């Protein structure tokens, strides 16, 4: 038995991915429980992951409302980096923005519920791809700022999806894609817009990664569900069942799927 507040699962790229659940300051390795019955019980407490205060509701995956409203990491521009407003002098936390947003980012193609484009900080490779349940991924651009990554993504998402259909992702493996071929196709379609963006940002700011190689990601799953039913601690405080697999940030149980990331900062008890 383990007890404490949880955060999103940590993952290590291996064959298959190795998952652990951060709970109460400890890491519980989850792969050994595949095929076994586990029980997660919500103990009724949520404490903000920033200030530690008790909150009735978790906002932005683990914050109280005041912290969600003031922290730069909870601003809309984190989800939509092309709306970064640091240069306007309106960043909620300029020092945090300088550290977080002014570092190398990658624009990538991934195959999760199908082909998609996305962005991530260089420190989050390959974690970001695993969190999305991607079975294949390929970085295509390296840029100097988060704003630039959003600008490139905005160009490319005119021609390819930028969202993952989580229900489809959880139903099984996506049909394999030739990501290098898909990259070259997109680059040809969007060449004029991308060249204009490179000129506007200046030399060396947006780098095309012509030598990058695709990676394949395998998940620890015994059986995928034919019908995806979502489990929710707010509706039922006890989630129990046979752990059939883990993909993205979801536990796949024989009775439904549980999005661990959604319940960041919930106090749980883990039994197996």
C-alpha positions in Angstrom: 0.0 0.0 0.0 1.2 3.5 -0.9 -0.5 6.8 0.0 -0.1 10.4 -1.0 -0.7 13.0 -3.6 0.0 12.0 -7.2 1.4 13.6 -10.2 1.5 12.5 -13.8 3.3 9.2 -14.5 7.0 9.3 -15.2 8.1 7.2 -18.2 11.4 5.9 -19.5 11.8 5.0 -23.1 12.6 1.2 -23.3 10.9 -1.8 -25.0 8.2 -1.4 -23.7 8.1 2.0 -22.0 8.6 1.7 -18.3 6.1 3.6 -16.2 6.1 4.8 -12.6 3.5 6.6 -10.5 4.7 9.4 -8.3 2.7 9.1 -5.1 3.5 10.7 -1.7 7.1 11.5 -2.7 7.8 7.9 -3.9 7.8 6.3 -7.3 5.8 3.1 -7.7 6.9 1.0 -10.7 3.7 0.1 -12.5 4.9 -2.4 -15.2 5.1 -5.3 -12.8 1.3 -4.9 -12.1 0.3 -5.4 -15.7 -2.1 -8.3 -15.7 -2.8 -8.0 -12.0 -5.6 -6.3 -10.0 -4.9 -2.8 -8.6 -7.0 -0.4 -6.6 -6.7 3.4 -6.4 -8.8 5.1 -3.8 -9.3 8.9 -3.7 -9.0 10.0 0.0 -11.0 13.3 -0.5 -8.1 15.7 -0.4 -6.6 17.9 -3.2 -3.6 20.2 -2.4 -2.3 22.7 -4.9 1.0 21.5 -6.4 2.4 25.0 -6.2 1.3 26.6 -2.9 0.2 23.4 -1.1 -3.2 24.8 0.0 -6.2 22.6 0.0 -8.6 23.1 -2.9 -12.0 21.7 -3.7 -11.1 21.4 -7.4 -7.9 20.9 -9.3 -7.2 23.4 -12.1 -4.7 22.9 -14.9 -3.9 19.4 -13.7 -3.0 20.2 -10.1 -3.4 23.8 -9.1 -5.8 25.8 -6.9 -7.7 28.6 -8.7 -5.6 31.5 -7.5 -2.3 29.8 -8.6 -3.9 28.8 -11.9 -4.9 32.5 -12.5 -1.5 33.9 -11.7 1.1 31.4 -12.8 2.6 31.8 -16.3 2.8 28.1 -16.7 -1.0 28.0 -16.6 -1.5 30.8 -19.1 -3.3 30.1 -22.4 0.0 30.7 -24.3 1.4 27.4 -22.9 -1.3 25.5 -24.8 -1.1 27.9 -27.8 2.6 29.0 -28.0 1.9 31.2 -31.1 0.1 33.5 -28.7 3.2 34.2 -26.5 3.0 37.8 -25.3 6.3 38.1 -23.6 7.5 40.7 -26.1 4.4 42.8 -25.3 5.5 43.0 -21.6 2.5 41.2 -20.3 4.0 37.9 -19.3 2.6 36.9 -15.8 6.1 35.9 -14.6 8.8 37.4 -16.9 11.7 35.6 -15.2 10.0 32.3 -15.5 9.2 33.0 -19.1 12.8 33.8 -19.8 13.8 30.4 -18.5 11.0 28.3 -19.9 10.1 30.0 -23.3 13.6 31.1 -24.4 15.1 27.7 -24.8 15.4 25.2 -27.7 12.1 23.7 -28.8 11.3 21.0 -31.3 8.5 20.9 -33.8 7.8 17.2 -34.5 5.6 14.8 -36.4 4.0 11.9 -34.4 1.7 9.0 -35.0 -0.7 8.6 -32.1 -4.3 8.4 -33.2 -3.0 9.2 -36.7 -0.5 11.7 -38.0 -0.1 14.9 -36.0 2.2 17.9 -35.6 3.3 19.1 -32.2 5.9 21.0 -30.2 8.0 20.3 -27.1 11.0 21.6 -25.2 14.3 19.9 -26.0 14.3 18.6 -22.4 11.0 16.8 -22.9 12.1 14.4 -25.7 10.9 11.7 -25.8 8.6 12.2 -22.7 6.2 14.4 -24.7 5.7 11.7 -27.3 5.1 9.0 -24.7 2.6 11.2 -22.9 0.6 11.5 -26.1 0.6 7.8 -26.7 2.6 8.2 -30.0 3.9 4.9 -31.5 6.2 6.9 -33.9 7.8 10.3 -33.7 10.2 12.4 -35.8 11.6 15.9 -34.9 11.5 18.1 -38.0 12.5 21.6 -36.8 14.7 22.9 -33.9 13.9 26.5 -32.9 15.2 28.9 -30.3 12.0 30.0 -28.6 8.6 28.7 -27.7 7.0 31.4 -29.8 8.8 30.3 -32.9 7.8 26.7 -32.3 4.2 27.8 -32.2 4.6 29.8 -35.4 6.0 26.8 -37.3 3.3 24.6 -35.9 0.6 27.1 -37.0 1.9 26.8 -40.5 2.0 23.0 -40.6 -1.4 22.4 -38.8 -3.1 23.8 -41.8 -2.2 20.6 -43.5 -2.1 18.0 -40.7 -3.9 17.5 -37.4 -2.4 19.0 -34.2 -4.6 17.0 -31.7 -4.7 13.4 -30.6 -8.0 11.6 -30.5 -7.4 10.0 -27.2 -10.2 7.4 -27.6 -8.8 6.2 -30.9 -5.3 6.2 -29.4 -6.4 3.9 -26.6 -8.1 1.4 -28.9 -4.8 0.1 -30.3 -1.8 0.7 -32.5 -2.0 3.3 -35.2 -1.3 2.2 -38.7 2.5 2.7 -39.3 3.5 5.9 -41.2 6.6 6.7 -43.2 7.3 9.9 -41.2 10.2 11.0 -43.4 8.0 10.8 -46.4 5.2 12.7 -44.5 7.7 15.3 -43.4 8.9 15.9 -47.0 5.4 16.1 -48.2 4.5 18.8 -45.6 7.6 20.8 -46.3 6.8 20.9 -50.0 3.2 22.0 -49.4 4.2 24.7 -46.9 7.5 25.7 -48.4 6.6 29.3 -49.1 5.1 30.0 -45.7 8.0 28.3 -43.9 10.6 30.2 -45.9 8.9 33.5 -45.1 8.9 32.5 -41.4 12.6 31.7 -41.5 13.4 35.1 -43.1 11.2 37.0 -40.5 13.0 35.3 -37.6 16.5 35.6 -38.9 19.3 33.2 -39.7 19.9 30.3 -37.3 16.6 30.7 -35.5 14.6 28.0 -37.2 16.6 24.9 -38.2 15.3 22.1 -40.4 16.5 18.7 -39.1 17.2 16.9 -42.3 19.2 14.1 -40.6 16.8 13.3 -37.8 15.6 9.6 -37.6 12.2 8.4 -36.6 11.8 6.5 -33.3 9.3 3.7 -32.6 7.6 3.5 -29.2 6.2 0.3 -27.7 3.8 0.4 -24.8 3.2 -2.2 -22.0 -0.3 -3.4 -23.1 -1.7 -6.9 -22.9 -5.1 -6.0 -24.5 -6.6 -2.8 -25.8 -10.3 -2.0 -25.1 -12.8 -2.3 -27.9 -14.9 0.4 -26.2 -13.3 3.2 -24.2 -15.0 4.0 -20.9 -13.5 6.8 -18.8 -13.1 6.4 -15.1 -13.3 9.5 -12.8 -12.5 9.9 -9.1 -14.9 12.8 -8.8 -17.8 10.4 -9.7 -16.4 7.2 -8.1 -13.7 7.5 -5.4 -12.5 3.9 -5.8 -11.1 2.6 -9.1 -10.3 -1.1 -9.1 -9.6 -3.6 -11.8 -7.1 -5.7 -13.7 -4.4 -3.5 -15.2 -4.4 -4.5 -18.9 -1.9 -1.9 -20.0 -0.5 1.7 -19.9 -0.4 4.1 -22.8 0.1 7.8 -22.8 -1.0 9.0 -19.4 -3.7 6.4 -19.2 -4.1 3.3 -17.1 -6.0 0.7 -19.2 -8.1 -1.4 -16.8 -10.5 -4.2 -17.6 -13.3 -1.9 -16.4 -12.3 1.4 -18.1 -9.4 3.8 -18.6 -8.1 6.3 -16.1 -6.3 9.5 -17.1 -3.7 9.9 -14.4 -2.6 13.4 -15.5 -6.2 14.7 -15.0 -6.0 14.0 -11.3 -2.7 15.6 -10.5 -2.5 16.6 -6.8 -5.3 14.2 -5.7 -4.5 12.3 -2.5 -4.8 8.6 -3.3 -4.1 5.2 -1.8 -2.6 2.6 -4.1 -3.2 -1.1 -3.3 -2.3 -4.2 -5.3 
